[in-house]
Every structure is written in C-alpha cells, then in structure tokens.
Amino acid sequence: MSNIWLWTILILNFIISPLGKIYWSDSVLDKIQRANMNGSQLEDVIRHGLDTPDGLAIDSTGRKLYWTDTGTH
C-alpha cells in the first residue's frame, strides 16, 4: 500500500489522450512518460533537458504534447 501512495505523490500532473494513453510529468526523475491505461507499454517521452516539468497539454489534432517546466528560465 505504501508503494502506491508514494507513486501517487510523485505523479502530480497527468493527462489522458484520446488514443488511450496516459501521460504524466515526474519532477523527481525530471522526465515525461506515458503508458497504456492498463499500465502496459511504459515509455519515456522526454527524458533529457527537463528541470521541473509540471504542466501538460495534448493537441490531439496536431499530435503534439506541450509542457511547462518551472525549473528552466
């Protein structure tokens, strides 16, 4: 149970795409990841160049992911 709680604390920002993927930013690991809704096919979307990623938005028509990073200037 404590592992689930810890994971919930680390994943503060997430969004579900129309294609059935969930995207989230992890400000501890400094990356943006995604997976299927059932947790399978976990993959890093952005894993370099982030400091404190925190906001996410998906443009499903343009197939683009936007994010904010409060750690960069």
ZARO-147224 format. One record per atom (N, C-alpha, C): residue in one letter; residue number from 1; z negated, x, y; atom name. Coordinates in steps of 0.02 Angstrom, whole numbers, plus 32768, in hexadecimal, padded with zeros to 4 digits. Example, Ala and Ser with C-alpha at 12.3 -4.5 7.8 and 13.67 -1.06 7.14 Angstrom:
// ZARO-147224
resn->A&resi->1&zz->7E7A&xx->8294&yy->7EE4&name->N .
resn->A&resi->1&zz->7E7A&xx->8267&yy->7F1F&name->CA .
resn->A&resi->1&zz->7E7A&xx->8294&yy->7F5B&name->C .
resn->S&resi->2&zz->7E9E&xx->8282&yy->7F90&name->N .
resn->S&resi->2&zz->7E9B&xx->82AC&yy->7FCB&name->CA .
resn->S&resi->2&zz->7E76&xx->8285&yy->8002&name->C .
// end
This chain:
// ZARO-147224
resn->M&resi->1&zz->8000&xx->8029&yy->7FC5&name->N .
resn->M&resi->1&zz->8000&xx->8000&yy->8000&name->CA .
resn->M&resi->1&zz->8000&xx->802B&yy->803F&name->C .
resn->S&resi->2&zz->7FDC&xx->8062&yy->803F&name->N .
resn->S&resi->2&zz->7FD9&xx->808C&yy->807A&name->CA .
resn->S&resi->2&zz->801C&xx->80AC&yy->808A&name->C .
resn->N&resi->3&zz->8045&xx->80BB&yy->8057&name->N .
resn->N&resi->3&zz->8088&xx->80D7&yy->8063&name->CA .
resn->N&resi->3&zz->80B4&xx->80A5&yy->8087&name->C .
resn->I&resi->4&zz->80AF&xx->8066&yy->8075&name->N .
resn->I&resi->4&zz->80D6&xx->8032&yy->8098&name->CA .
resn->I&resi->4&zz->80C1&xx->802D&yy->80E0&name->C .
resn->W&resi->5&zz->8081&xx->802F&yy->80ED&name->N .
resn->W&resi->5&zz->8068&xx->802B&yy->8132&name->CA .
resn->W&resi->5&zz->807F&xx->8067&yy->815B&name->C .
resn->L&resi->6&zz->807C&xx->80A2&yy->813F&name->N .
resn->L&resi->6&zz->8092&xx->80DE&yy->8162&name->CA .
resn->L&resi->6&zz->80DC&xx->80DA&yy->8173&name->C .
resn->W&resi->7&zz->8104&xx->80C4&yy->8144&name->N .
resn->W&resi->7&zz->814C&xx->80BD&yy->8150&name->CA .
resn->W&resi->7&zz->8159&xx->808B&yy->8187&name->C .
resn->T&resi->8&zz->8133&xx->8055&yy->8189&name->N .
resn->T&resi->8&zz->813B&xx->8022&yy->81BD&name->CA .
resn->T&resi->8&zz->812B&xx->803E&yy->8201&name->C .
resn->I&resi->9&zz->80F9&xx->8068&yy->8205&name->N .
resn->I&resi->9&zz->80E7&xx->8086&yy->8245&name->CA .
resn->I&resi->9&zz->811D&xx->80B4&yy->825E&name->C .
resn->L&resi->10&zz->813C&xx->80DB&yy->8232&name->N .
resn->L&resi->10&zz->816E&xx->810C&yy->8246&name->CA .
resn->L&resi->10&zz->81AF&xx->80EA&yy->825B&name->C .
resn->I&resi->11&zz->81C0&xx->80B2&yy->823F&name->N .
resn->I&resi->11&zz->81FE&xx->8090&yy->824E&name->CA .
resn->I&resi->11&zz->81F0&xx->805C&yy->8284&name->C .
resn->L&resi->12&zz->81F8&xx->806F&yy->82C2&name->N .
resn->L&resi->12&zz->81E7&xx->8042&yy->82F9&name->CA .
resn->L&resi->12&zz->8223&xx->801A&yy->8312&name->C .
resn->N&resi->13&zz->825D&xx->8034&yy->830A&name->N .
resn->N&resi->13&zz->8299&xx->8013&yy->8323&name->CA .
resn->N&resi->13&zz->82CC&xx->800C&yy->82EB&name->C .
resn->F&resi->14&zz->82E3&xx->7FCE&yy->82E1&name->N .
resn->F&resi->14&zz->8316&xx->7FC4&yy->82AF&name->CA .
resn->F&resi->14&zz->8343&xx->7F8A&yy->82C3&name->C .
resn->I&resi->15&zz->837E&xx->7F88&yy->82A5&name->N .
resn->I&resi->15&zz->83AE&xx->7F53&yy->82B3&name->CA .
resn->I&resi->15&zz->83D6&xx->7F47&yy->8272&name->C .
resn->I&resi->16&zz->83E8&xx->7F09&yy->8267&name->N .
resn->I&resi->16&zz->840F&xx->7EF8&yy->822B&name->CA .
resn->I&resi->16&zz->8457&xx->7EEA&yy->8241&name->C .
resn->S&resi->17&zz->8486&xx->7F0D&yy->8222&name->N .
resn->S&resi->17&zz->84CC&xx->7F04&yy->8234&name->CA .
resn->S&resi->17&zz->84E9&xx->7EC8&yy->820F&name->C .
resn->P&resi->18&zz->8520&xx->7EAD&yy->8229&name->N .
resn->P&resi->18&zz->8542&xx->7E75&yy->8206&name->CA .
resn->P&resi->18&zz->855C&xx->7E89&yy->81C1&name->C .
resn->L&resi->19&zz->8563&xx->7EC9&yy->81B4&name->N .
resn->L&resi->19&zz->857B&xx->7EE1&yy->8173&name->CA .
resn->L&resi->19&zz->8544&xx->7EE8&yy->8140&name->C .
resn->G&resi->20&zz->8507&xx->7ED2&yy->8151&name->N .
resn->G&resi->20&zz->84D1&xx->7ED4&yy->8121&name->CA .
resn->G&resi->20&zz->84AC&xx->7F16&yy->811D&name->C .
resn->K&resi->21&zz->84B4&xx->7F41&yy->814E&name->N .
resn->K&resi->21&zz->848F&xx->7F80&yy->8151&name->CA .
resn->K&resi->21&zz->8456&xx->7F79&yy->8182&name->C .
resn->I&resi->22&zz->841F&xx->7F9A&yy->8175&name->N .
resn->I&resi->22&zz->83E9&xx->7F9F&yy->81A5&name->CA .
resn->I&resi->22&zz->83E9&xx->7FE6&yy->81C1&name->C .
resn->Y&resi->23&zz->83E5&xx->7FEB&yy->8202&name->N .
resn->Y&resi->23&zz->83E4&xx->802B&yy->8225&name->CA .
resn->Y&resi->23&zz->83A0&xx->8033&yy->8246&name->C .
resn->W&resi->24&zz->8386&xx->8070&yy->8247&name->N .
resn->W&resi->24&zz->8347&xx->807B&yy->826A&name->CA .
resn->W&resi->24&zz->8345&xx->80C1&yy->8286&name->C .
resn->S&resi->25&zz->831C&xx->80C9&yy->82BA&name->N .
resn->S&resi->25&zz->8311&xx->810B&yy->82D7&name->CA .
resn->S&resi->25&zz->82CC&xx->8122&yy->82C2&name->C .
resn->D&resi->26&zz->82C6&xx->8162&yy->82B4&name->N .
resn->D&resi->26&zz->8287&xx->817F&yy->82A0&name->CA .
resn->D&resi->26&zz->8277&xx->81B7&yy->82D1&name->C .
resn->S&resi->27&zz->8245&xx->81AB&yy->82FC&name->N .
resn->S&resi->27&zz->8235&xx->81DC&yy->8330&name->CA .
resn->S&resi->27&zz->820A&xx->8215&yy->8315&name->C .
resn->V&resi->28&zz->81F2&xx->8210&yy->82D8&name->N .
resn->V&resi->28&zz->81CD&xx->8247&yy->82B9&name->CA .
resn->V&resi->28&zz->81FD&xx->8278&yy->829A&name->C .
resn->L&resi->29&zz->822E&xx->825F&yy->8275&name->N .
resn->L&resi->29&zz->8261&xx->828A&yy->8256&name->CA .
resn->L&resi->29&zz->829C&xx->8298&yy->8284&name->C .
resn->D&resi->30&zz->829E&xx->8277&yy->82BE&name->N .
resn->D&resi->30&zz->82D3&xx->8280&yy->82F0&name->CA .
resn->D&resi->30&zz->8318&xx->8274&yy->82D2&name->C .
resn->K&resi->31&zz->8320&xx->8238&yy->82B4&name->N .
resn->K&resi->31&zz->8360&xx->8226&yy->8298&name->CA .
resn->K&resi->31&zz->8369&xx->81DB&yy->8298&name->C .
resn->I&resi->32&zz->83A7&xx->81C6&yy->8290&name->N .
resn->I&resi->32&zz->83B8&xx->817F&yy->8287&name->CA .
resn->I&resi->32&zz->83D4&xx->8179&yy->8241&name->C .
resn->Q&resi->33&zz->83BA&xx->8147&yy->821C&name->N .
resn->Q&resi->33&zz->83CF&xx->813E&yy->81D7&name->CA .
resn->Q&resi->33&zz->83E6&xx->80F6&yy->81CC&name->C .
resn->R&resi->34&zz->8405&xx->80EB&yy->8192&name->N .
resn->R&resi->34&zz->8418&xx->80A7&yy->817F&name->CA .
resn->R&resi->34&zz->8415&xx->80A1&yy->8133&name->C .
resn->A&resi->35&zz->8412&xx->8063&yy->811C&name->N .
resn->A&resi->35&zz->8411&xx->8055&yy->80D4&name->CA .
resn->A&resi->35&zz->8428&xx->800D&yy->80CB&name->C .
resn->N&resi->36&zz->8438&xx->7FFC&yy->808D&name->N .
resn->N&resi->36&zz->8445&xx->7FB6&yy->807D&name->CA .
resn->N&resi->36&zz->8403&xx->7F8F&yy->8083&name->C .
resn->M&resi->37&zz->8408&xx->7F4F&yy->8089&name->N .
resn->M&resi->37&zz->83CC&xx->7F26&yy->8092&name->CA .
resn->M&resi->37&zz->839C&xx->7F2B&yy->8057&name->C .
resn->N&resi->38&zz->83B4&xx->7F3E&yy->801D&name->N .
resn->N&resi->38&zz->8387&xx->7F45&yy->7FE3&name->CA .
resn->N&resi->38&zz->836B&xx->7F8C&yy->7FDE&name->C .
resn->G&resi->39&zz->8379&xx->7FB6&yy->800F&name->N .
resn->G&resi->39&zz->835E&xx->7FFA&yy->8011&name->CA .
resn->G&resi->39&zz->838B&xx->802E&yy->7FF0&name->C .
resn->S&resi->40&zz->83C1&xx->8019&yy->7FD1&name->N .
resn->S&resi->40&zz->83ED&xx->8049&yy->7FB0&name->CA .
resn->S&resi->40&zz->841B&xx->806B&yy->7FE3&name->C .
resn->Q&resi->41&zz->8439&xx->80A0&yy->7FCE&name->N .
resn->Q&resi->41&zz->846A&xx->80C7&yy->7FF6&name->CA .
resn->Q&resi->41&zz->844E&xx->80DD&yy->803A&name->C .
resn->L&resi->42&zz->8412&xx->80F9&yy->8038&name->N .
resn->L&resi->42&zz->83F4&xx->8115&yy->8074&name->CA .
resn->L&resi->42&zz->841E&xx->8150&yy->808C&name->C .
resn->E&resi->43&zz->842D&xx->8152&yy->80CD&name->N .
resn->E&resi->43&zz->8453&xx->818A&yy->80E7&name->CA .
resn->E&resi->43&zz->8440&xx->8198&yy->812F&name->C .
resn->D&resi->44&zz->8446&xx->81D8&yy->8142&name->N .
resn->D&resi->44&zz->843C&xx->81EB&yy->8188&name->CA .
resn->D&resi->44&zz->847B&xx->81DB&yy->81AE&name->C .
resn->V&resi->45&zz->8473&xx->81BA&yy->81E7&name->N .
resn->V&resi->45&zz->84AC&xx->81AC&yy->8213&name->CA .
resn->V&resi->45&zz->84B0&xx->81E4&yy->8248&name->C .
resn->I&resi->46&zz->8478&xx->81F3&yy->8267&name->N .
resn->I&resi->46&zz->8473&xx->822A&yy->8298&name->CA .
resn->I&resi->46&zz->8436&xx->8252&yy->8283&name->C .
resn->R&resi->47&zz->843E&xx->8293&yy->8279&name->N .
resn->R&resi->47&zz->8405&xx->82BB&yy->8265&name->CA .
resn->R&resi->47&zz->83FB&xx->82FA&yy->828E&name->C .
resn->H&resi->48&zz->8428&xx->8306&yy->82BE&name->N .
resn->H&resi->48&zz->8422&xx->8341&yy->82E9&name->CA .
resn->H&resi->48&zz->8429&xx->832C&yy->8332&name->C .
resn->G&resi->49&zz->8406&xx->834E&yy->835E&name->N .
resn->G&resi->49&zz->840D&xx->8342&yy->83A6&name->CA .
resn->G&resi->49&zz->83E2&xx->830A&yy->83C3&name->C .
resn->L&resi->50&zz->83B6&xx->82EE&yy->839B&name->N .
resn->L&resi->50&zz->838A&xx->82B9&yy->83B3&name->CA .
resn->L&resi->50&zz->8345&xx->82D6&yy->83C0&name->C .
resn->D&resi->51&zz->8323&xx->82BB&yy->83F2&name->N .
resn->D&resi->51&zz->82DF&xx->82D1&yy->8402&name->CA .
resn->D&resi->51&zz->82AD&xx->8298&yy->83F3&name->C .
resn->T&resi->52&zz->82B6&xx->825F&yy->8414&name->N .
resn->T&resi->52&zz->828B&xx->8225&yy->8408&name->CA .
resn->T&resi->52&zz->82B7&xx->81E7&yy->8408&name->C .
resn->P&resi->53&zz->82DD&xx->81DB&yy->83D3&name->N .
resn->P&resi->53&zz->8308&xx->81A0&yy->83D1&name->CA .
resn->P&resi->53&zz->82DD&xx->8161&yy->83CD&name->C .
resn->D&resi->54&zz->82EF&xx->812E&yy->83F5&name->N .
resn->D&resi->54&zz->82C5&xx->80F3&yy->83F1&name->CA .
resn->D&resi->54&zz->82E9&xx->80B0&yy->83F8&name->C .
resn->G&resi->55&zz->831F&xx->80A9&yy->841B&name->N .
resn->G&resi->55&zz->8341&xx->8069&yy->8421&name->CA .
resn->G&resi->55&zz->8384&xx->806A&yy->83FD&name->C .
resn->L&resi->56&zz->8395&xx->8033&yy->83DB&name->N .
resn->L&resi->56&zz->83D4&xx->802F&yy->83B7&name->CA .
resn->L&resi->56&zz->83F9&xx->7FEF&yy->83C9&name->C .
resn->A&resi->57&zz->843C&xx->7FF3&yy->83CA&name->N .
resn->A&resi->57&zz->8467&xx->7FB9&yy->83D2&name->CA .
resn->A&resi->57&zz->84A7&xx->7FC5&yy->83AC&name->C .
resn->I&resi->58&zz->84C1&xx->7F91&yy->838E&name->N .
resn->I&resi->58&zz->8500&xx->7F96&yy->8367&name->CA .
resn->I&resi->58&zz->8535&xx->7F6B&yy->8388&name->C .
resn->D&resi->59&zz->856F&xx->7F89&yy->8393&name->N .
resn->D&resi->59&zz->85AB&xx->7F65&yy->83A9&name->CA .
resn->D&resi->59&zz->85D4&xx->7F5B&yy->8369&name->C .
resn->S&resi->60&zz->85CC&xx->7F21&yy->834A&name->N .
resn->S&resi->60&zz->85EE&xx->7F16&yy->8309&name->CA .
resn->S&resi->60&zz->8639&xx->7F0F&yy->8311&name->C .
resn->T&resi->61&zz->8651&xx->7EF7&yy->834A&name->N .
resn->T&resi->61&zz->8699&xx->7EF2&yy->8355&name->CA .
resn->T&resi->61&zz->86B8&xx->7F37&yy->835D&name->C .
resn->G&resi->62&zz->8699&xx->7F60&yy->8386&name->N .
resn->G&resi->62&zz->86B2&xx->7FA3&yy->8392&name->CA .
resn->G&resi->62&zz->869B&xx->7FD6&yy->835E&name->C .
resn->R&resi->63&zz->866F&xx->7FC0&yy->8330&name->N .
resn->R&resi->63&zz->8654&xx->7FEB&yy->82FB&name->CA .
resn->R&resi->63&zz->8633&xx->8029&yy->8318&name->C .
resn->K&resi->64&zz->8607&xx->801E&yy->834A&name->N .
resn->K&resi->64&zz->85E4&xx->8055&yy->836A&name->CA .
resn->K&resi->64&zz->8599&xx->8048&yy->8369&name->C .
resn->L&resi->65&zz->8574&xx->807E&yy->8366&name->N .
resn->L&resi->65&zz->852B&xx->807D&yy->8369&name->CA .
resn->L&resi->65&zz->8516&xx->809F&yy->83A9&name->C .
resn->Y&resi->66&zz->84EA&xx->807E&yy->83CF&name->N .
resn->Y&resi->66&zz->84CF&xx->809A&yy->840D&name->CA .
resn->Y&resi->66&zz->8484&xx->80A3&yy->8404&name->C .
resn->W&resi->67&zz->8469&xx->80D7&yy->8424&name->N .
resn->W&resi->67&zz->8422&xx->80E2&yy->8420&name->CA .
resn->W&resi->67&zz->8409&xx->8101&yy->8460&name->C .
resn->T&resi->68&zz->83C7&xx->80FC&yy->846A&name->N .
resn->T&resi->68&zz->83A7&xx->811F&yy->84A1&name->CA .
resn->T&resi->68&zz->837C&xx->8156&yy->8483&name->C .
resn->D&resi->69&zz->8370&xx->8188&yy->84AC&name->N .
resn->D&resi->69&zz->8347&xx->81C1&yy->8497&name->CA .
resn->D&resi->69&zz->831B&xx->81D5&yy->84D2&name->C .
resn->T&resi->70&zz->82DD&xx->81C0&yy->84D1&name->N .
resn->T&resi->70&zz->82B0&xx->81CD&yy->8509&name->CA .
resn->T&resi->70&zz->829B&xx->8216&yy->850E&name->C .
resn->G&resi->71&zz->82A9&xx->823D&yy->84DC&name->N .
resn->G&resi->71&zz->8296&xx->8284&yy->84DD&name->CA .
resn->G&resi->71&zz->82CA&xx->82B1&yy->84FF&name->C .
resn->T&resi->72&zz->8306&xx->8297&yy->850B&name->N .
resn->T&resi->72&zz->833A&xx->82C0&yy->852C&name->CA .
resn->T&resi->72&zz->833C&xx->82AF&yy->8576&name->C .
resn->H&resi->73&zz->8357&xx->82DD&yy->859D&name->N .
resn->H&resi->73&zz->8359&xx->82D1&yy->85E6&name->CA .
resn->H&resi->73&zz->83A0&xx->82C8&yy->85FC&name->C .
// end
